[in-house]
Amino acid sequence: MLGRRALLGALPVLAAPAIVRAQTAQSLTFYYPIAVGGPLQAVMDGYCADYKKETGVTVNPVYAGNYGDALTKAQTAIKAGQGPHFAVLLAAEMHSLQDADILVSLDEIGLDADGKKWVDSFYPAFMANSHVGGKTWSVPFQRSTLIAYYNKQAFSEAGLDPEAFPKDWAGMSKAAQTLTKQDGSGRVTRWGIKIAGDLGNAQWTFGALANQVGQKLMNEAGTETYFDAPKTVEALTYWRDLAPRGTPPGISAWPVLSPDFLEGNTAIIWHTTGNLTNLRGKAKFPFGVAGVPGKDSPHTVVGGGNLYFFKHASAAERTASLRFAQWISAPERAADWSIKTGYIASSPAAYDTPALKQYVAGFPAAAVARDFLPVATGELSTFENQRIQKVLTDQIQAVLNGQKEPGPALADAQRESTRVLRQFL
């Protein structure tokens, strides 16, 4: 595997002078969310250091917690007149960020012919949350899909084929029950599966489940939700019915999924592609990666962060921010980022680089999430997105905690979301 500096050294020598000529701002600040384990901060620090060596421009990353934290901190800082020039924030926040009137489109910053080719080079699935009103408002950076990680050793011990992950709901339920293990006193020592139901993550899990029965959670305009649709209710019913024999009753929180998996406390987790490199480096047992099963066949949801640019920045700072975005998402660097983190490289060209070709050949799991992009749907994305996510999550949790039935809970979620979104119709 080529190291970062080897990759950078292989880039065309004409790239740096072109970037330097375009720069007038010499210092930039951007907010970056660290939401999963792994050496993400060290990798990003290295990129920023390399960029300064190439261009003379200082890029100061501010590590702002998870996606929700980064969004809140960016908006607060911008209102106070001290905000970042650009940030990596959830792709699903596009409608809410537009409503906050803090974004500047790439078109307004200025895209020449090469810039337009760059925008067109990303995977179309990752650009679904980037275009509104004929303009481009963000570009993919660290993108992911929800995938399944499973303990092959646990599969073998339970009499299951470690090379045949379930592809439908019936198989998933049966495997989860088979993999759940108890001690002599009846205490569960290993659950079959754990999936996240905590605030900030439940809507992502549920987006995949809904897609698995062919149901979207919202319209493309972000003004309507479909929480009470019959198929949405079917998806939540399936999630609820995984407990108590295959998954623990109640809420499993995102931060504990990876530790529980690594410690053998659960045989399967549904988690982000961005956790692949972290788990590969820490797992003491052979594990597999697979698409999450659907009612009839695997379907998933895309997620992760895009690069957004803020209108309070000067024209020179906007241009400099856009140039850095082009630099960090170049195919060779996108390939390096994917290798070091497990996130899906944002463009097909990245998978044609020698480094990523070699990596995938030696570690085929690295291509699993990319191969499921054709059956992925967009994450819940509406105006007042944080508020709508909480409305939905509250009702999902009420069902998982045994306080409500799926139908009435989702009817309540739909009623409240309709009230909140009415002003945007």
C-alpha positions in Angstrom: 0.0 0.0 0.0 1.3 3.4 -0.9 1.7 5.9 1.9 0.2 9.3 1.9 3.4 11.1 0.9 4.0 8.6 -1.9 0.6 9.2 -3.2 1.0 12.9 -3.1 4.3 12.7 -4.8 2.6 10.8 -7.7 0.2 13.7 -8.4 0.8 15.8 -11.5 3.4 18.4 -10.9 1.4 21.1 -12.6 -1.4 20.8 -10.0 0.3 22.8 -7.2 1.2 25.9 -9.3 -2.4 26.1 -10.6 -3.7 26.0 -7.0 -1.2 28.6 -5.8 -2.1 31.0 -8.6 -5.8 30.8 -7.6 -5.1 31.5 -3.9 -5.2 34.9 -2.3 -6.3 33.9 1.2 -3.5 32.4 3.2 -5.3 30.9 6.2 -8.6 28.9 6.4 -10.5 27.3 9.2 -12.9 24.4 8.7 -14.9 22.3 11.1 -14.6 18.5 10.9 -16.7 16.0 12.8 -15.0 13.0 14.4 -17.8 10.5 14.9 -16.2 7.1 14.7 -13.1 5.5 16.1 -9.7 5.4 14.3 -6.9 7.8 13.6 -9.0 10.3 11.6 -7.5 13.4 13.3 -4.0 12.3 12.5 -4.9 11.6 8.9 -6.6 15.0 8.5 -3.7 16.8 10.2 -1.4 15.2 7.7 -3.4 16.3 4.7 -3.5 19.9 6.0 0.2 19.8 6.6 0.8 18.5 3.1 -1.4 21.1 1.6 0.5 23.9 3.3 3.8 22.5 1.9 2.3 22.4 -1.6 0.5 25.8 -1.6 1.6 27.9 1.3 -2.0 28.0 2.5 -2.7 27.1 6.1 -5.8 25.1 6.7 -6.8 24.8 10.4 -9.1 21.9 11.1 -11.3 22.2 14.2 -12.4 18.8 15.5 -16.0 19.5 16.6 -17.3 16.2 17.9 -20.1 14.2 16.1 -22.1 15.6 13.2 -24.7 17.1 15.5 -22.1 18.9 17.5 -20.3 20.1 14.4 -23.5 21.6 13.0 -24.4 23.4 16.2 -20.9 24.7 16.7 -20.6 25.9 13.1 -24.0 27.7 13.2 -23.2 29.3 16.6 -19.8 30.5 15.5 -21.1 31.9 12.3 -23.8 33.9 14.1 -21.1 35.3 16.4 -19.0 36.4 13.4 -16.2 33.9 14.0 -17.4 30.9 12.0 -15.4 28.5 9.8 -14.9 29.2 6.1 -16.1 25.7 5.3 -17.1 22.5 7.1 -17.8 18.8 6.7 -21.4 18.4 7.8 -24.0 15.7 7.2 -25.2 15.6 3.6 -28.7 15.3 5.0 -28.5 18.8 6.5 -28.7 20.6 3.2 -32.3 21.8 3.5 -31.8 23.0 7.0 -28.5 24.8 6.2 -30.2 26.5 3.2 -33.0 27.7 5.5 -30.4 29.1 7.9 -29.1 31.2 5.0 -25.5 30.6 5.8 -24.4 28.7 2.6 -22.9 29.9 -0.6 -23.3 27.7 -3.7 -20.3 26.4 -5.7 -21.8 28.2 -8.7 -21.6 31.5 -6.9 -18.0 30.9 -5.8 -17.2 30.1 -9.4 -16.7 26.9 -11.3 -14.6 26.9 -14.5 -14.7 24.1 -17.0 -12.4 21.9 -14.9 -14.5 22.7 -11.8 -17.6 21.5 -13.5 -15.9 18.3 -14.6 -14.9 17.8 -11.0 -18.4 18.2 -9.7 -19.6 15.7 -12.3 -16.9 13.2 -11.3 -18.6 12.1 -8.1 -20.9 9.1 -7.7 -24.4 10.3 -8.5 -25.8 8.7 -5.4 -23.6 11.0 -3.3 -24.7 14.1 -5.2 -28.4 13.5 -4.5 -28.4 15.9 -1.5 -26.3 18.5 -3.3 -28.5 20.0 -5.9 -31.4 22.4 -5.3 -32.7 25.2 -7.5 -30.3 24.4 -10.3 -27.3 25.1 -8.1 -24.7 22.9 -6.4 -24.5 23.5 -2.6 -22.0 20.8 -1.4 -19.7 18.0 -2.6 -19.1 14.6 -1.1 -16.2 14.0 1.2 -16.6 11.2 3.7 -19.5 9.2 2.5 -20.8 5.9 3.7 -23.6 3.3 3.6 -25.0 1.3 6.4 -23.4 -2.2 6.2 -23.3 -5.3 8.3 -20.2 -6.4 10.2 -20.4 -10.0 11.4 -18.2 -12.3 13.5 -17.3 -15.3 11.3 -16.1 -17.3 14.3 -19.4 -16.8 16.0 -21.2 -17.9 12.8 -19.1 -21.1 12.7 -19.7 -21.8 16.4 -23.5 -21.5 15.9 -23.5 -23.8 12.9 -24.0 -21.0 10.4 -22.1 -20.6 7.2 -19.6 -17.8 7.8 -19.5 -17.0 4.1 -23.2 -16.7 3.6 -24.6 -13.6 5.4 -28.4 -13.4 5.4 -29.9 -11.6 2.4 -33.5 -11.2 3.7 -35.4 -10.4 6.8 -36.5 -13.9 7.6 -32.9 -15.1 7.4 -31.7 -12.2 9.5 -34.2 -12.9 12.2 -33.3 -16.6 12.3 -29.5 -15.9 12.3 -29.9 -13.4 15.1 -31.7 -15.9 17.3 -29.3 -18.7 16.5 -26.3 -16.5 17.3 -27.7 -15.3 20.7 -25.9 -17.3 23.4 -26.8 -17.7 27.1 -24.9 -19.1 30.0 -26.1 -21.8 32.4 -28.3 -19.3 34.4 -30.0 -18.0 31.3 -28.1 -14.7 31.1 -27.3 -13.6 27.6 -23.6 -13.5 27.0 -23.8 -12.7 23.3 -26.6 -11.1 21.3 -27.1 -12.0 17.7 -27.4 -8.4 16.5 -27.3 -4.9 17.7 -28.4 -1.8 15.7 -28.4 1.8 16.8 -31.6 3.4 18.1 -30.2 6.4 19.9 -30.8 10.1 18.9 -28.8 11.1 15.8 -28.6 7.5 14.6 -32.0 5.9 14.8 -33.3 7.7 11.7 -30.3 6.4 9.7 -31.0 2.8 10.8 -34.7 3.3 10.1 -34.0 4.8 6.7 -32.3 1.6 5.7 -35.2 -0.5 7.1 -37.8 1.5 5.3 -35.8 1.2 2.0 -35.8 -2.5 2.6 -39.5 -2.6 1.9 -39.3 0.1 -0.8 -40.4 3.1 1.3 -38.8 6.5 1.3 -39.1 8.6 4.5 -39.4 12.0 2.8 -39.8 13.8 -0.6 -36.8 15.2 -2.4 -37.9 18.8 -1.6 -37.6 18.0 2.2 -41.1 19.3 2.8 -43.0 16.1 3.4 -42.5 12.9 5.4 -44.1 9.5 5.0 -43.8 8.2 8.6 -47.2 6.7 8.8 -47.2 4.9 5.4 -48.1 1.1 5.7 -44.6 0.0 4.6 -42.9 2.4 7.1 -45.0 0.8 9.9 -43.9 -2.6 8.6 -40.3 -1.7 8.8 -40.6 -0.5 12.4 -42.6 -3.6 13.3 -39.7 -5.8 12.0 -37.2 -3.9 14.0 -39.3 -4.2 17.2 -39.8 -7.9 16.6 -36.0 -8.7 16.5 -36.2 -8.5 20.3 -35.9 -10.2 22.7 -34.4 -13.4 21.2 -32.1 -11.8 18.7 -31.3 -8.3 19.9 -31.6 -6.7 23.4 -34.9 -5.0 24.2 -34.7 -1.2 24.3 -32.2 1.1 22.8 -28.7 0.2 21.6 -26.5 3.3 21.4 -24.1 3.9 18.5 -21.0 4.4 20.6 -21.2 0.9 22.2 -21.8 -1.1 19.0 -18.1 -1.3 18.0 -16.8 -2.1 21.5 -19.5 -4.7 21.9 -18.7 -6.3 18.6 -14.9 -6.3 19.3 -15.5 -7.8 22.8 -17.7 -10.6 21.4 -20.9 -9.3 23.1 -22.7 -9.2 19.8 -22.2 -11.3 16.7 -23.5 -8.7 14.2 -23.7 -4.9 14.1 -25.1 -2.6 11.5 -22.6 0.3 11.2 -21.0 2.8 8.9 -18.5 2.0 6.2 -16.3 4.5 7.9 -15.6 2.0 10.7 -14.1 -0.6 8.5 -10.4 0.3 8.9 -10.9 0.8 12.7 -12.4 -2.7 13.1 -9.9 -4.3 10.8 -7.1 -3.0 13.0 -8.7 -4.1 16.3 -10.6 -7.3 15.7 -9.0 -10.4 17.2 -11.3 -12.7 15.2 -12.1 -13.1 11.5 -15.1 -10.9 10.5 -17.1 -10.4 7.4 -18.7 -7.4 5.7 -22.1 -7.6 3.9 -25.0 -5.6 2.7 -27.7 -5.2 5.2 -30.6 -7.6 4.3 -34.0 -6.4 3.2 -37.5 -7.9 3.2 -36.6 -9.8 0.0 -33.1 -8.6 -0.9 -30.4 -6.3 0.5 -31.1 -2.5 0.5 -29.4 0.2 2.5 -29.1 3.9 3.1 -26.3 6.4 2.3 -24.9 8.7 4.9 -21.8 10.7 5.8 -20.6 14.2 5.3 -20.3 16.7 2.5 -18.1 19.8 2.2 -20.2 23.0 2.6 -19.0 26.5 2.0 -20.2 29.6 4.0 -21.4 32.9 2.6 -19.8 35.0 5.4 -16.4 34.2 4.0 -14.8 36.7 1.7 -14.6 36.0 -2.1 -10.9 35.1 -1.7 -11.6 32.8 1.2 -14.4 31.1 -0.7 -12.2 30.5 -3.7 -9.4 29.2 -1.4 -11.8 26.9 0.3 -13.1 25.5 -3.0 -9.5 24.9 -4.1 -8.8 22.9 -1.0 -12.0 20.9 -1.6 -10.8 20.0 -5.1 -7.3 19.1 -3.8 -8.5 16.8 -1.0 -11.1 15.0 -3.2 -8.7 14.3 -6.1 -8.8 10.6 -7.0 -5.4 9.7 -5.5 -6.3 11.4 -2.2 -9.8 10.1 -2.1 -8.3 6.6 -2.6 -5.9 7.2 0.3 -8.7 8.5 2.5 -10.8 5.4 1.8 -7.9 3.1 2.6 -7.1 4.8 5.8 -10.7 5.2 7.1 -13.0 2.7 5.3 -15.2 5.4 3.9 -16.3 4.9 0.3 -14.1 6.8 -2.1 -16.3 9.6 -3.5 -15.6 9.0 -7.2 -15.3 6.1 -9.6 -11.9 7.5 -10.6 -10.5 6.8 -7.1 -11.2 3.1 -7.5 -9.2 3.2 -10.7 -6.0 4.4 -8.9 -3.3 1.8 -8.5 -3.4 2.2 -4.7 -7.1 1.5 -4.3 -7.1 -1.3 -6.9 -4.3 -3.0 -5.0 -6.0 -2.5 -1.6 -9.3 -3.9 -2.8 -7.6 -6.9 -4.4 -6.0 -7.8 -1.1 -9.1 -6.8 1.1 -12.3 -7.3 -1.0 -14.4 -6.1 2.0 -13.3 -2.6 1.1 -15.5 -2.6 -2.0 -18.7 -4.1 -0.4 -20.3 -0.7 0.5 -19.5 0.8 -2.9 -21.1 -2.2 -4.6 -24.3 -1.5 -2.7 -24.7 2.1 -3.8 -27.2 1.1 -6.5 -29.6 -0.2 -3.8 -29.1 2.7 -1.4 -31.5 5.5 -0.6 -30.8 8.9 0.8 -30.8 9.6 4.5 -33.8 11.4 6.1 -33.3 15.0 4.9 -35.9 17.8 5.5 -36.2 21.4 6.5 -35.9 21.6 10.4 -34.0 18.3 10.0 -32.7 18.0 13.6 -36.2 18.6 14.9 -37.8 16.1 12.5 -35.2 13.5 13.3 -36.0 13.9 17.0 -39.7 13.6 16.3 -39.1 10.3 14.5 -36.5 9.0 17.0 -38.8 9.7 20.0 -41.5 7.5 18.5 -39.0 4.8 17.4 -37.7 4.6 20.9 -41.2 4.4 22.4 -41.8 1.3 20.3 -38.4 -0.3 21.1 -39.0 0.4 24.8 -42.4 -1.3 24.6 -44.4 1.8 25.3 -46.2 2.1 22.0 -47.3 0.0 19.0 -45.6 0.9 15.7 -48.8 2.1 14.0 -49.9 4.7 16.6 -46.3 5.8 17.2 -45.6 6.6 13.6 -49.0 8.3 13.2 -47.9 10.6 16.0 -44.6 11.2 14.3 -46.3 12.0 11.1 -48.8 14.4 12.7 -46.0 16.4 14.4 -43.7 16.4 11.3 -46.5 17.6 9.1 -47.2 20.5 11.6 -43.5 21.5 11.6 -43.0 21.3 7.9 -46.3 23.0 6.9 -44.5 26.4 6.6 -42.2 25.1 3.9 -44.8 23.8 1.5 
